[in-house]
Amino acid sequence: MTVIEERLKAVISHNPDQPFLTSSAGNISYRDFLAQCIQFRANLGRYAGKRFACFMADSEQLISIMLAMGMSDRSLLMINRDFSEEQITELLARYAIDLLICDTELPTRLPCPIIHSSALSAEPSSEPGPVSRAGEVLVLTSGTTGQPKCARYTWNDLFAQVRQTDTRACERWLLAYRLNHFAGLQMLVHVIATGGTLVIPDSSKVSDALQAIAAFEVTHVSSTPTFWRYALASLPVSGKALSLQHITLGSEAVSAALLDTLHETFPDARIVHVYASTEAGSCISVNDLRPGLPIDILSRDKDSPVQFQVRDDELYVRSQHGMKAYADAGETANRDEWGWLATGDLVEVQGDRIVFLGRRSETINVGGVKVHPLEVENTISALPEVKLARVYGQQNPVTGQIVAVDLVQAEGFSPAAVESSVRSACTALGRHARPRMINIVDSIETNNYKLKRSTPAS
C-alpha cells in the first residue's frame, strides 16, 4: 500500500464521511475521493510505460489525477497553468513527456499527444492491482528570478515533512497556493496527513480567495506576504468577520510591519511564518511574531532532520527530506559534498535573530555599493498609502544601476501624495538605497502570489 492510500484510509477509519475537498462545485468525502482515485488509477493501466505531464486548473479532478499517479508508481510533471504554448512545448520536449493531460483545448502542434482529463474518470474495465511504492511528482520552481527548474519529489518524502498529529477534522484550509508549486503540494499533503478539509476557491484571484474563506468558514490559511498585502487592502480594519484561527506565511520574507498588521486584524489567530524551498523542502516554522529566524537553529544536532549554516552572509540548509534531484540531468543543485544546499538567501545575524536581506541574485549595485531590495520594499510597503511594492535595479550609465520601485497605491490617495510619502520614508535609508525612480502602476506581476523578480527591460 502506498503512503497516499495509507493516509487516506487512516482518515476513513475514523470518519469515512469527513469532507476532504470543498468548493462551489460541492463536497467530496475521504471515502468517495479514495474510490475515485482508485478508478483513475485503473484507467492508467492502458498507458503502461508512459511519461505524463499535467496542464490543468486546480480542481477535484486534478487532485484525483495527481494522487492516482502517486498510487500507481508513476511520475507526473506539473505544468504551470499560466505558461504559454512555447513554454509548454519546451517543457514537454525537455522532459521527454509521452502524454499531456489537459482540461482545456490546446493547439495540436505539441511534441506529444494530448488526452482530456475526463478520459481518466471513465468506468474502468478492471480493478487495479495493489501497488506498494508511491510514484514521484515533478514540480517546477517558481521561476520568479529566471528559468524555472524541475525538482523530483517522492510522495514519501513529502509526507515525511508533515509532523504527525491526531486527526484535525475541524480544520478547513484554503488552497491559496497553486498545486503545480511546491507550496501547493505541501498544503495538499498537510490536509491529508491531518485529516482536515481543503477548500478550493473559484480562481487564483485574491477576491475569490476571500470569498471562499467567508463562504466555507475557512479556519486556516497559508499563503505569501504578497497575498496578505492584497487581502488586507480589501478587508476592513477588523477581520473578525472571517473566523480565522491560523495564518501561515511563506515563500517570501515577511516584515515586522506585516506581522503586526495581521496580528491587529486577526488577534485570535495563531500566526506562523515558514522557511521552505522547492529544493530543500519544508525547513522551519516560527510563531513568535518576529521576522527572521531564531539564531539557535545554527546549533542544531547533526542528526536533526533540517540543519542550518551561514556562510559568507548566505543561508545554507541540509535536509533529510528535500528533493531527490532535479529532473533534468543537466541541472544541478548548488550543493556541496557534505549535502549543504546554498539557498541564495542573504542573511545577517542581529542579536538573537537571523534576518533576511534578500536574494543574492537581486542585489542592486549602485556605484559599487550593494543595495538589498528587501529593505527598501519593507520600508515602502509599511506605508498606508502603498498596497504593494517591488524594488529592483534600473540600469544607469553613471552608477551602473539605480534603485527603482514599482508600486500599487492604496485607494484614497493621490499619486503626488504617495510619491512624497515614499521619498520621505526612504530618507531613513542609506543614500544609495533611496529610490531614484518611482513608478505608480495598476498592478505588479506575481507568480503564485509571489512577486516576480525578473528586472524590467531598460
N, C-alpha and C positions, 0 to 999 in steps of 0.2 A: 504494500500500500504506500502510495506517495505521501509526502508531508502535506500536500494540499488536501487530499482526500481525508487523511487522518485528522487534520484540524477542523474541517467542515463537519465530520462525523462526531467530533468531540462536542461541538455546539449542539448538534442534533440530538445527541444522547441526553442532554439536559432539557432542551426545549425545541422540538422539531419545527414548531411554527414561529420561532423567533424570526422577525423580519431581517433579512440580510441586506437587501437593496430597496431604497425608496426613491421615487421620482414622480414627476407629474404623470407618468405612464402607469403608476401603481406600485404595489409592493410585491416582493417575492421572498419567500421564506428560505431558510437554510436548507430544509429538506427538498423543496422543489428546485432550488438552484442546483444542488448536487445532482439531482436526477437529470437536469438539463445539461450539465457538464458531461455526465456520462454518455448522454445521447450525442453530444457534439464529438466526444472522443471516439465513439463508434464510427461516426462518419469520416473521421480522419483516416480510418483504415484503408480507404481506397487510394490514399495518396502516400503510400509507403515510400520512404527514402527521399521525400521532397523537402526542400528548404523553404520555409514560409516567411512572409512579411505581412504586416497588417497596417492598413491605412483606413482608420475608422474614427468616428466621433466617440467620445466617452458615453457608454451606454451599458445596459444589462447584457446585451448581446456581445459586446466587445469583451467584457469581463468573463463571460462564459467561454469565449474562444481562447482567451489568454490562459485560463485555468485548465481548460480541456487539453490544450497543448502541453501545459506543465504536467498534467496527469497521464500523458502518453509518451513521455520521454522524448519530446520534440523541442526544437528551438524555434523561437519566434522573434523576429525583428520588429520592433515597434517604431513606426514612422510618424513623425510629427504631422498632424492634420493641416498645419499651415504651410507645409512645404510645397514648392512649385513642381510642375511636371518635370523640369530639368533636374531638380534635386532628387525627386523620386527615382527618375531614370538612373542617375548616377549611383544612388544607394543600392538599387536592385542589382546593378552590374558589379559594384564593388564587393558585395557580399554574396554573390552567386546565388541569388534567390530564384527558386523554381516557380513559385506561385505567390501571387499577391491577393490577399483577402481584402475586399472593399465593401462599403455600404453605400457607395455613390458611383456615378458614371465617371469613367476616366478614359482618356484617349487610348486607342488600341496600340499605338506605337510605343510599346514598352518592351524591355528585354525579356519579359516572361508573361505567361498567361495570367488573366485575372479571373478570380472566382468570387461570386457575390456571397456575402456572409450568410444569407438565407440558405445557401446550399448545405451548410453545416448543421442547420437546425431541422432538416427533414427527418422523418422517422427512419431510424437505421434498420438495415435488414438483419442484423445480428447483434448480440451483446458483445461488448469489448472484453477481452481477457484481462486478467489482473496485471498491473504494472507496479514495480517496486521502486523504480528510480524516477525522480522528477526531472523534467526537462529544464532547459535554460531559457532565459529571457534576455534578449539583446536590446539594450537601452542606450539611446544616443545621449551624449552630454548636451547641456543647454545650448552651446554654441553662441553664448552671448558675447564672447570675445573673439570669435572666429569660426572656422570649420568644425562642426561637431564630430566627436569621435564616438565609437560604439563599444560599450562595456558589456562583457559577458557575466551574467549572474546565474547561479543556481537558485532554485526556489528554496532549497535547504538553507543556503546562506542568508537569503532574505528573511526567512522566518527566524533564523538564529539571532537576528538583530533585535527582535522584539522580546522584551522582558516578560517572562512567564507570570501570569496573574490569574486570579479567578475570573470566571466569565462576567462580563460587564454589559449585560443586556440593555441597561438603561442608557448607555452612551450612544448618541446619534452624531456621527461625524460627517461633516460636509466634505465632499470631494472637491477641494479647491485647487488641487494640482491636477494637471492632465496625466492620464495613465501612461502616456508614452515617455514620461520623465521619471527619473528615479524617485523623486519625492512622491509622485502619484502611486508608484508601486509600494513604497513604504506605507502609505495610507491604507491601501487595499489589504496588505499583509497584516497590518496592525489590527484592523477591524476584524478580520477572520480570526486572528490569534486570541483576541479578547472577547469575541462573540457579540460585538456591537452591531450597529446598523450603519450602513454607508448611504448617505443622501447625495443623489446626483442632480445638480442644477440643470436647467434647460440649456444653458450655454456657459461659456467662459467669461461672460460679462460680469463685472462686479455687481451690477444691479440685479442680475438674475441670481447671483450667489446670495445676496442679502434677502431677496425674496424667498429663496429656498430655506434660508435659516429661520425666517419667521413662519413660513407656511408649514414646515415639517418639524418645528420645535427642535432645531438642532441645538445640541448642548456643547459640542466640541468642534473647534475649527483650527486647522493647521494650514497656514499659508505664509506668504512672504511679507516683509515690511512694506513693499510697494503696494501689495493688495490692501493692507490695512490703512495705508495713507489715503488711497482712493475711497475705501469704505468709510473711514472716519469723516471724510469730507461730505459724505452723503447722509450721515446719521445726525440726529440731534445730539446735544451735549451729553445727555444721559443715554446709555444704551440699554436701559432696563427693559425696554420693550422686547429685547432679544434675551432669551433665557440661557445665555452662555455661561457654562461652568468652567471651561478650559479653553485657553488660546495658546497655540504654539506658533512661533515664528521661525522661519528657516530660509535657506538658500541665499540669503544676503545678510550682511552685518546689520545689527539692529542698534539704533541710537538710544541714548538715555531719554531724550525728549519723547520718542515714540513709546517707549515702555511706560513712561509717566502718564502719557495721554491715554493709553489703553487701560491702565490701572484706574485712572479717574473715571473713564467711561464705563468700565465693567469692574466695579470694585469687588464684586463677589466671585470673579473668575480667577482661576489659577493661571498665571501667565508664565510661559516657558519659552526660551529660545534654544534652538538646537544647532549644533555644528555637524554637518554631514556633507558628503560629496558623492558624485556618481562613482568615482574610483574607490574611495575609502569606505563608503557606506555610512551608516549612522554611527557617530563617534561619541557625542556627549550632549546632555541636556542640562540647562541651567535655569533655576527658578527663583533667583534672589532679586529679581527686578533691577539688575545691574548689567550694563553692556559688557561684552568681552567674556573671557573665561577665567575661572579661578586659577591662580598660579600653582596650586598643589597638584594639578594634573601632570605637571612636569616631573613629579616624583613617583609616579605610578610604578608598581612592581612589573618586572619584565614578563610576568605571566598574565598580566591584565589583558583583556580582550582588545582594548584600544590603548595605545600609548602615544605620548606627545613629546616633541622636542622643538626647540627654537634654535635655528642655525642662521647666522648672517641675517637676522631680522625676518626670517621666513619660518612659518609653521610647518613642521613635519609630522606625519602620522604613520603609525604602524598598526594595522588592524587585522584581526583573525578572520573577519567575515566580509571583507571588501570584495571587489570584483575578482573573477578568476584571471582575466586578462582582457585586452582589447580584442574585438572580434577580427580585426584586420591584423594579420601577422606583421605588416609593415608599420603598425602603430605601437609604440612602446610607452609605458608609463615612466614618469620621471622618478624612478625608484632605485635606491642604491642596493648594494649586495647584501645588506642586512635587512632589507624589506622596508626601509623608511621611504615614504612617499613625500616628495616635495609638493605641497599643496598650491604654491603660487600666492598664498595669502601672506602679506607683510604684516608683522605684529610688533608691538613694543611692550615690554614689561613695565608696568606702572604700579608700584606698591605691590598689592596682593592680587593684581589683575593682569591678564594678557589682553591687551587692547588691539583691535584690528585697525590697521591703517589703510588697507585696500589691497587690490591685486597688484602683483609685481608688474604685470603686463600693462596696467593702466596708469602707471606713474607718468606724470607730466614733467618735462624738463624745460624749465623757464630760465634761460640764460645760465644753465649749469646748476640751478637749484631744483631739487626734486620736490614736487608737489603731489600730495596724495588726494585724489578727487573726493574720497570718502569724507575727509574732514570738512571740505568746503560744502559738500552736499548736506551733511548733518547740520551745519550752521544755517544754510538756506532753508532746508526742509522744516526746521523748527519754527519758522515764521508763520503766523496765522494767515498771511497773505498768499502763501505758497501751498499748492496741493501736492505737487511732485516736482523734483528737480533732478537733472542729470548733468554732471560736470565732466568735462573732457578737455583734451589739449587741442588747440587750433594752431595750425602751422603759421609761423611768423618769420619774416625774413631777417629780423633783427635779433630776436631772442631764441629762435628755434621754434618755440611754442609759447602760446599764451593760454591762460585759463579761460575757458568759455563755459557757459551754462545755458541749457535749455530748461525752461520751467513752465509749468502749467499753473496759472494763477487761480486762487480761490475766488468764488463768486463774491461780488460786492466791493471789489477793489479796482481802481483804475490802473492801467499799465504804468503810468508815471509814478504812482504811489508805491507800486510793487517794486519797481526798479530802485527807487530811492531807499526803500526799506532794506533791500538786498545789499546795496552798496554800504549802507550804514552798518548792518550787521557784520559784514565782511571786513570792516576796519579792525576787528579783533584778531584777524588772521595775519600771518606774515605778509609782507608787501608782495612777494611773488605769487602768493596763493589767492590774491584778490581777483575776482573775475574782471577781465577787460571787455568781454562780450557777454551781454545778457539778452537772450532771445526768449520772448514770451510766445509760446506755441499752444496750439489747441490740444495736442496730445503728445506723449512720448512713447516710442515703441517699446513694447515689453514682450518677453517670451516666457509663457507660463507664469505670469505675474512677476517677472523678474526683469529689471532694467536691461535692455540690450546695450552692450558696451562698445560695439564697434564704432570708431570715430567717424563722424560725418566727413564727407569729402571737403577738401579746402575750397 
